[in-house]
Amino acid sequence: MLMLNSEIIAGVSVFLLGFLFFMAGLFNSIWATILVVDYLIMAIGIATIGVGFWTAMYDRKNNLRHTEHHH
């Protein structure tokens, strides 16, 4: 099971923000003028989620043991 990290949470929130803007564009003509930007915001959110999953898998594969270093 993959860990839930901050990149995944941030990506989901950015994607949901873009989705809310997209929904507002469907109901309001002013918001509809920036519909392309809504797709861009959702794409950034999906890319951030992808980075989060990649980071979680990388951390899981390359688990460095944290040791206490005493002088």
N, C-alpha and C positions, 0 to 999 in steps of 0.2 A: 504494500500500500504506500502510495506517495504521501509525502508530507504536505501540509498546507502552509505555504510560505507567503511572505508579504507581496511578492510579485503576482501571485495568483489572485489574491484579494484585491490588489490595485487594478489588475486587468479586468476583473469582473465588474468593479465599480465604474471604470471608464467605459466599458462596453454598455453597461446599463444606462449610463448618462447619455451616450450616443443613441441608444435605442429610445430613450425618452424624448430626445430632441427629434428623432425620426418620427415618432408618434405625433409630436406636436406639429411637425411639418405636414402630416396628413390632414390635420384639422384646421390649420391656420395658414393663410396664403403668405403671410410675411415669413413664417418659419420655413415654408416650402421653398423659398428662394435659396436657402443654404442647405438643401438636401444633400448635395455632394459632400459637404463638410461633415454631415452626420455619418455618412458611410466611412469617411476617413477616421472619425473618432471611434467608430465601432471596430475598424481594422486595427487601430492602435491598441485598443483593448484586447482584441484577440491575439495580437502579437505579444503583448505583455503577459497574457496567460501562457502562451507558448514558451516564453522565456522562463516563466515560473516553473513550468513542468520540467524544462530542460535543467534548470538549476537544481530542482529536487532530485532528479535522476542522477545528476552529476555528483551531488553531495552524498547520495546513497551509495554510488559505486566507489567513490574516492573518500571513504570514511576515514578521516585522519583521527587518530587517537589523541584526545586532549589529555595531556599529562601536566601535572603541577611541577613547575620548575623551581627548585629551591637552590639558593646560592649558599 
